[in-house]
């Protein structure tokens, strides 16, 4: 079996920049916006615009109910070959609901939802998910009084 089993991986691990970009507020939702960039890629504002539009179509309305709280995050991951957008929001106290989309080509800004059989997260996406989990636990579940503003102020910006 080629790859990780026999030591013939196609490339070695290369750190990527994971950066908080902005706090986006629309239709009652507050989302932390992140970029994840391959070393040869740059921020793409049009991708962020499309991602925000897609988020507003995906996120339930109203934003705040007994089951969800109007907060979450969005990541635009510009990988070596493809761009991915993940939109996530917190619900039922401990659950993270999310959908990942892929931009099928660099000359298109249309995002296509990935199905369950296509869905995966790489090591950089997992770092962001782990950070957001810790931020949620620290600010919402382990405090005497849950604090959404504290959650929104916890932001990841690292090269890993």
C-alpha positions in Angstrom: 0.0 0.0 0.0 1.6 3.3 -1.0 1.6 6.3 1.2 1.7 6.5 4.9 2.0 2.7 5.3 5.2 2.2 3.3 6.6 5.7 4.1 6.2 7.0 0.5 3.9 9.9 1.3 3.6 12.4 -1.6 4.7 15.4 0.5 5.8 16.3 4.0 3.8 18.3 6.4 3.8 22.0 5.6 2.5 24.5 8.2 -0.5 26.6 7.2 -1.7 29.9 8.4 -4.9 29.8 10.4 -6.1 33.4 11.0 -9.1 35.1 12.5 -10.3 37.5 9.8 -13.4 39.2 11.3 -16.5 38.9 13.4 -19.4 38.8 10.9 -22.9 39.8 12.0 -26.0 39.3 9.9 -29.6 38.2 10.4 -29.1 37.8 14.1 -26.0 35.5 13.6 -22.5 36.3 14.9 -19.8 34.2 13.2 -16.1 34.2 13.7 -14.6 34.2 10.2 -11.3 32.4 9.7 -8.9 31.8 6.8 -6.7 28.7 6.5 -4.1 29.2 3.8 -1.7 26.9 2.0 1.7 28.6 1.8 1.2 29.3 -1.9 -2.3 30.8 -1.6 -3.5 34.2 -0.6 -6.8 35.5 0.9 -9.6 35.7 -1.6 -12.2 38.3 -0.7 -14.6 37.0 -3.3 -14.5 33.6 -1.7 -15.3 35.2 1.7 -18.3 37.0 0.1 -19.6 33.8 -1.4 -19.0 32.0 1.8 -21.0 34.5 3.8 -23.9 34.3 1.4 -23.8 30.5 1.6 -23.8 30.7 5.4 -26.9 32.9 5.5 -28.7 30.3 3.3 -27.5 27.4 5.5 -28.0 28.8 9.0 -31.5 28.4 10.5 -33.8 31.3 11.2 -34.5 32.7 13.6 -30.9 32.8 14.7 -31.7 32.5 18.4 -34.0 29.9 19.7 -34.1 27.4 22.7 -32.0 25.0 20.6 -29.4 27.3 19.0 -27.8 30.6 20.1 -26.9 32.6 17.0 -23.2 32.0 17.2 -20.7 29.9 15.3 -17.8 30.2 12.9 -16.9 30.0 9.2 -13.6 28.9 7.7 -12.4 29.4 4.2 -9.6 26.9 3.6 -7.5 27.5 0.5 -5.7 24.3 0.1 -3.0 23.2 -2.3 -5.6 22.1 -4.9 -9.1 23.1 -3.8 -10.9 25.6 -1.6 -13.3 24.5 1.1 -15.7 26.4 3.3 -17.0 25.1 6.6 -20.0 26.8 8.3 -20.6 25.7 11.9 -23.0 26.8 14.7 -23.6 25.7 18.3 -26.8 24.0 19.3 -28.3 22.0 22.2 -25.6 23.3 24.6 -22.9 20.8 23.4 -23.5 20.1 19.7 -21.7 21.7 16.8 -23.7 21.5 13.6 -21.8 22.1 10.4 -21.7 21.8 6.6 -18.7 21.9 4.4 -18.7 23.2 0.8 -16.1 22.9 -1.9 -15.3 25.3 -4.7 -15.0 23.0 -7.7 -12.6 25.1 -9.7 -10.5 28.3 -9.2 -12.4 30.1 -11.9 -15.8 29.6 -10.2 -17.1 31.0 -6.9 -20.0 28.6 -6.7 -19.8 26.4 -3.6 -21.1 22.9 -3.7 -22.2 21.1 -0.5 -20.2 18.0 0.3 -22.3 14.9 1.1 -21.6 12.6 4.1 -19.6 10.2 1.9 -17.4 13.0 0.6 -17.0 14.9 3.9 -13.6 14.9 5.7 -11.5 17.3 7.7 -7.7 17.6 7.4 -5.2 18.3 10.2 -5.6 22.1 9.8 -9.4 22.0 9.9 -9.2 19.7 12.9 -7.0 22.3 14.7 -9.6 25.0 14.2 -12.4 22.6 15.3 -10.4 21.7 18.5 -9.8 25.3 19.3 -13.4 26.2 18.8 -14.5 23.3 21.0 -12.1 24.5 23.8 -13.4 28.1 23.4 -17.0 26.8 23.8 -16.3 24.6 26.8 -14.3 27.4 28.5 -16.8 30.2 27.9 -20.1 28.4 27.9 -20.0 25.1 29.8 -17.4 25.6 32.6 -18.5 29.0 33.8 -21.1 29.7 36.4 -22.8 31.9 33.9 -22.4 31.1 30.2 -20.8 34.1 28.3 -21.4 34.3 24.5 -19.3 37.4 24.2 -16.3 35.6 25.9 -16.7 32.8 23.3 -16.7 35.3 20.4 -13.6 37.0 21.8 -11.6 33.7 21.8 -9.9 33.6 18.4 -7.2 31.4 16.8 -4.4 33.0 14.8 -1.4 30.8 14.3 0.8 29.1 11.7 0.8 25.4 12.3 
